[in-house]
């Protein structure tokens, strides 16, 4: 079972690929997908979050203003992405 962030990304991707930019938020946009499509969507969600694991210099600069130290922003960002990638127990 995926965690909340993986599910958020899955839903966003499902809406995006359906062509519906204004989804009905009362339902799950993944509901009509086959098992294979759901697995592909989950794989894509993990890949998207993994691609964001290494912050850009601009992101680190913005984060460092909030935390005051560049290395702390980098560690904090990575920790947040790592948490998003962990499977729920």
C-alpha positions in Angstrom: 0.0 0.0 0.0 1.4 3.4 -1.0 1.6 6.4 1.3 -0.3 9.6 1.0 2.2 11.4 -1.2 2.4 8.6 -3.6 -1.4 8.5 -3.8 -1.5 12.3 -4.4 1.0 12.0 -7.3 -1.0 9.0 -8.7 -4.2 11.0 -8.6 -2.6 14.0 -10.3 -1.1 11.8 -13.0 -4.4 10.0 -13.5 -6.2 13.4 -13.9 -3.5 14.7 -16.2 -3.5 11.7 -18.5 -7.2 11.5 -18.7 -7.2 15.0 -20.2 -9.6 16.2 -17.5 -7.9 19.3 -16.0 -10.9 20.0 -13.7 -11.5 16.6 -11.9 -14.5 15.8 -9.9 -12.8 15.8 -6.5 -15.6 13.6 -5.0 -14.2 10.5 -6.7 -10.9 8.8 -7.2 -9.6 9.4 -10.7 -7.8 6.0 -10.5 -11.1 4.0 -10.0 -11.6 3.1 -13.6 -8.1 1.9 -14.2 -7.1 -1.7 -14.7 -4.6 -3.4 -12.3 -1.8 -3.0 -14.9 -2.7 0.7 -15.4 -2.7 1.2 -11.6 0.7 -0.5 -11.3 2.1 1.7 -14.1 0.7 4.8 -12.4 2.3 3.8 -9.0 5.6 3.2 -10.8 5.3 6.6 -12.5 4.5 8.3 -9.1 7.6 6.8 -7.5 9.8 7.8 -10.5 8.5 11.3 -10.4 9.2 11.7 -6.7 12.6 10.0 -7.0 13.4 12.5 -9.8 12.8 15.4 -7.3 15.0 13.8 -4.6 18.0 15.9 -5.5 17.0 19.6 -5.1 18.1 22.2 -7.5 20.4 25.0 -6.4 17.4 27.4 -6.5 15.4 25.1 -4.3 18.2 24.8 -1.8 18.7 28.6 -1.7 15.0 29.1 -1.0 15.0 26.4 1.6 18.1 27.7 3.3 16.5 31.0 3.8 13.8 29.2 5.8 16.3 27.1 7.7 19.3 29.4 7.8 21.9 26.9 6.7 22.4 25.5 3.2 23.4 22.0 4.4 20.3 21.8 6.7 18.0 22.7 3.8 19.6 19.9 1.7 19.2 17.3 4.4 15.7 18.4 5.2 14.6 18.2 1.6 16.1 14.8 1.1 14.5 13.6 4.3 11.1 14.8 3.2 11.4 13.1 -0.2 12.7 9.9 1.4 9.6 9.9 3.7 7.4 10.4 0.7 8.9 7.3 -1.0 8.6 5.0 1.9 5.8 2.5 1.8 3.2 2.7 4.5 3.5 -0.2 6.9 
